[in-house]
Amino acid sequence: MTKALYRVEVTDNFLVRLDATETFLAETAAGVADDNLLAGLRRAVVPNLARFPLMGRRYLDQPPQSVEGLERLSKLPAGAADSLRVYLHDDYLMLYSVMNEVVYLLSIRHHRQMSFDFSGFWPA
């Protein structure tokens, strides 16, 4: 007996982060990587998560240690943090959640994207 596939849904935040990643890649002259990203999402990420939704590591295996990160976790609905998982694909890190046989893609970043806005801190 074959287990039914999970449905994979993309959140608005994932689309915003995907646009930011595409902009980052365009600015770093890595346009080919942008094409590879979209193809990889279609070819590998979505099918893999549909078949093996728990394949990514649990987000809380390495919980945030900053006050800000812990504060954000505390504001999630009860049990929501336990459903968070991290998936690594090529040069990309994705955050997703699994609930009720649905995989929700929440966020994506290229490994070279900085999490800090240094140009905003130190304008030229």
C-alpha positions in Angstrom: 0.0 0.0 0.0 1.4 3.4 -1.0 1.0 6.3 1.4 -0.7 9.3 -0.1 1.4 12.3 -1.1 1.3 15.4 1.1 0.2 18.6 -0.5 2.9 21.3 -0.7 1.8 24.9 -0.5 3.8 28.1 -0.9 3.1 30.9 1.6 3.2 34.6 0.8 6.3 35.0 2.9 8.1 32.3 0.9 7.3 34.1 -2.3 8.6 37.4 -0.8 11.8 35.6 0.3 12.1 33.9 -3.1 11.9 37.3 -4.8 14.6 38.7 -2.5 16.8 35.7 -3.2 16.3 36.1 -7.0 17.3 39.8 -6.6 20.3 38.8 -4.6 21.4 36.4 -7.2 20.9 38.9 -10.0 23.0 41.5 -8.1 25.8 39.0 -7.6 25.9 38.0 -11.3 24.6 34.5 -10.5 21.6 34.5 -12.9 22.2 30.9 -13.8 21.8 30.0 -10.1 18.4 31.7 -10.3 17.3 29.4 -13.1 18.7 26.4 -11.2 16.8 27.4 -8.1 13.4 27.4 -9.8 14.1 24.2 -11.6 15.3 22.6 -8.4 12.2 23.6 -6.5 10.0 22.0 -9.2 12.2 19.0 -9.9 13.4 18.0 -6.4 12.2 20.1 -3.4 8.4 19.9 -3.9 8.3 16.2 -4.9 10.7 15.2 -2.1 8.6 17.1 0.5 5.4 15.6 -0.9 6.8 12.1 -0.4 8.9 12.6 2.7 7.6 15.6 4.6 9.7 14.9 7.7 13.0 14.7 5.7 14.3 18.1 6.9 15.8 18.4 10.4 13.6 19.7 13.2 14.1 23.5 13.6 14.1 23.2 17.4 17.1 20.8 17.3 19.1 24.0 17.2 16.7 26.6 18.7 17.5 30.3 18.5 19.5 31.6 21.4 18.9 35.4 20.9 16.3 37.2 22.9 14.6 38.3 19.7 14.5 34.7 18.3 13.2 33.3 21.5 10.5 36.0 21.7 9.3 35.2 18.2 9.1 31.5 19.0 7.1 32.3 22.1 4.5 34.2 20.0 3.7 31.1 17.8 0.5 29.2 18.6 0.9 26.2 20.9 2.7 23.4 19.2 3.5 25.3 16.0 7.2 25.5 16.7 7.4 21.8 16.9 6.2 21.5 13.3 9.0 23.7 12.0 11.6 21.9 9.9 14.7 23.0 7.9 15.5 21.6 4.4 18.8 22.2 2.7 18.8 22.0 -1.1 22.0 23.0 -3.1 22.9 26.5 -1.8 19.5 27.2 -0.3 18.0 26.8 3.2 14.3 26.5 3.5 12.0 26.7 6.5 8.8 24.7 6.3 6.1 23.4 8.5 4.1 20.1 8.3 0.5 20.1 9.5 -2.5 18.0 8.6 -0.9 16.3 5.6 0.1 19.7 4.1 3.7 21.0 3.8 3.9 24.8 4.0 7.0 26.4 2.5 7.6 29.3 4.8 10.9 30.9 3.9 14.0 30.5 1.7 17.5 32.0 1.6 20.7 31.5 -0.3 23.5 30.6 2.0 25.4 33.7 1.0 22.6 36.1 1.9 23.4 38.0 5.0 20.9 38.2 7.7 22.0 41.7 8.6 21.5 44.9 6.6 25.0 46.2 6.8 24.4 48.9 4.2 21.6 50.1 6.3 23.8 50.2 9.4 26.7 51.9 7.6 25.5 54.0 4.6 28.2 54.8 2.1 
